[in-house]
Amino acid sequence: MPNRAAAPDAALDAHLDATKADRLESYKAFLRIPSISAIPAHADDCNAAARWLAGALDAAGLEHVDVAETGGHPVVYADWLHAPDAPTVIVYGHYDVQPVDPLELWTSTPFEPIVVGERILARGAADDKGQIHAHLMAAAGLLATRGAMPVNVRYVFEGEEESSSVHLDRWLDGNRDRLAADVAIISDSGFFEGNLPAITVSLRGIMYAQIDVVGTAVDLHSGGFGGAVQNPANALAQIIAGLKGPDGRIRIPGFYDAVVALSDDDHAALAALPFDEAEYLQRLGLPALVGETGFTTLERRAIRPTLDVNGIWSGFTGEGSKTIIPAHAHAKVSCRLVADQDPDRIFEAFRSYVEEIAPPGVTSTVRYLGGGHPSLTSVDHPATRAAARALEATFGRAPLYIREGGSIPVCASFSSLLGLPVVLLGITPPDDNAHAPNEWMDLANYETGIRTFARMFDELVDLPRT
């Protein structure tokens, strides 16, 4: 049934048209702050981004703005709570960004945003500063043109999503009263292949660990000691090679024990998506796609667990040659997890298996760097249907319902700690280079997304109260 508040908003459109240039400059200012949460040297930058965001929320007309300490990077909170007969919505995003390495592959300076055609390029342009900024502009536009929001809204923007949201659960648990709501909207997802509007209904969880292999106290001369001692780099390569088989299956004992088998409906829903595998392969510039045998590409990247080496380093990597046996070697490894897989249990299984297959002559240890649980939202939930109406009204076509392989730890936290349904309503293009050089946002997605977020609040007016 159409929502009673779903009519086009000419006043909002006129306001957004009139403020477009100023809005772009504000967007750029936010992107210039190098808020890389995983690198301690950028702690002050994360604090600066939080303060900038607080100022923008206040300027938009939101209330109770708070830069809340967490023991790590701050959570920025704000609200507007003057709709007593309407539901309450939490809007979540994150202001921290990924590191920029490898810097030499960027075509522009990562934290000096530039506009090329209909794209804005900078680290965070899509993930997730662009989506936060669109929410800010939606709130500012509604308050400027109506003087009120159609629903009650609480904004929660964290600064550690890209480093496993280490302190967020404690903050959420300690602020339950302040976070009373009926639904959480997370804008940290995107559209489907071809930039087709989409709502993500499931996310994988994650387990992130580091393997450290140590030999002698210092590097050794490879001529004097080669053949007599274990080489930590060789040992690490042996460990990594033992983690997966040629069929793409992960060899860790018990890894698949909790994995729920795909239903026929799951297979059918993924198969029905308009996915051109040949075009996907061509765009990636790869000779072939690989993965776990017995599953399609969409299944492997969205609803099957994975194990990947995210980084590896050891020994001499400079120009020229240096004949050494390195003293140590390291690798960062992540596993994407599916429904019912617990990141803590997966880590223990991973650690035990690495210890089992590690060769003698070195000391091999495994450290847990963080994790998050998988999440799933019903397509039939009233909030999901409201988000779908908002997307169709603004982007001109009904959204697809997709499953994504990424991880957003707060999804499970909103559900388990606060008992809230979660809707993943993101607006980024699928090839936005998030986490990679030359990250970008489609400015048409951004501008239309502002209208989507405003329309979403109208569509949520009749959401059943919890």
C-alpha positions, 0 to 999 in steps of 0.5 A: 500500500502506498505510503501517505507521505510518498508524494514528490518533494518539489521544495527539497529538490529546489533546495538541493539544486540551489545548494549543489555547488556548496554541497560539493565543496563540503564533501571535498572538505570531509574527504581531505581528512586522512582518517585511516583508523588502522594506522596509529599515526592517523589517530589525530586525523580520525579525531579531526574527522569526528569533530568535522562531522559533529560540526556538520551535524550541528550545522544541519540542524540536528541536536544532542551532537556528541563526539563520544570517547570509546577507548579508541576513535570516537563515535559521533552521535546526533539526533532529531526526536520531535515526531512523537507518533512516528517510529525512530530510525538509527542511521549508521555509517563510518568516517574512517577509511582504508590505508592508501597503499599502494600509493604509486597506483593512484592517478591523483593524491588520495586525500585531495579529491578531484572531479573527473566527469561524473566521478569524484576520486579520493579515499573514502569518496564511496566507503563510507564518507560519501554515504555519510555526507549524503545522509547529512545533506538529506537531513539538512535539506529536510530541516531547511525545507520542512522544519522537521523530519517525518520520523525520529532519527538517531545518527551513529557514525563510528571511526573504527569500522575499517579496523574491526569496530573494536570498541563499538559493541561496548559503546552500543551496550553502554548507550542502550537508552540513547539508542532506543529505535525501531530499525537501523539503516546502514549505508555502507553497501552499494549497487549491483553490477551495471550500477543497478539499484540494490538492497543488500540482504546478507553480509558475510562475517570476518575473522582477521589474523596475523601469522608471525614466523621467527627464526634467528634474532637477526638476518643471516648470510645466505651463503654461510647459513643456507642449507643449515637453518630454516628460512622463515619466508620459506616456512611461511610460504609452506604454511600458506600453501597448506591452507587451501587445496587446488579445489578451492576448499579450505583445509582447516579441520572443522572450518565448514562444520557450521556452514548452512547448506544453500537452499534451492531458493538461494541458488535460484535467487542468485542465478536470477540476478542479471550477472554477465560473467564474461563482462565481469571477467573482462572488466577485472582484466584477468585470464580466468575466475577461480574459487571453490569447485561446485559453486557459481561465481556469485555464490562463491563471492557472496554466500560461501566462506573464504580464506585470503592472504591480505598481505605478506612481507619478509626479508629484503625487498629493495632494489638490487640484491641482498643475499640473506636468510630473513629473521622473520616473515609475516602474513595477514589472513582474513576469512569471510564467514557465512551464517552460523560461523563464529569468528572466535571459533574459526580463529581457534581452528585456524591457529591450531591448524597453522601450528600443526602444519608449521615446519620445524626450525622456526617459531610460528605464532598466530594473533587475532586481529578482529572479527565480526558475525554474518548478518541476514535481513528479510526481504519481506520486512516492512523496513526493507520494503520501505527502502525499496520504495524509496529507491524506486521512486528516486532511481526509477527502477525497483531494486534488486535484492543481493547478497554481498561478500563483505563484512559490516560487524555492526549489522550483527551488533544492532541485531544481537545487542539492540534487537533491531532489524537492519536494512542495508541501503547503500548507493555506491557503484559496484566498481567504486575501487573501495579499499583500492587505489583510485576510489571513486563515487558516481556523483549522480548516485550521490545526488540521487542518493540524497533524495533516496535517504530523504524519501526513505524517512517518508516511507518509514512513517508507517513502520510498525513500532517495536 
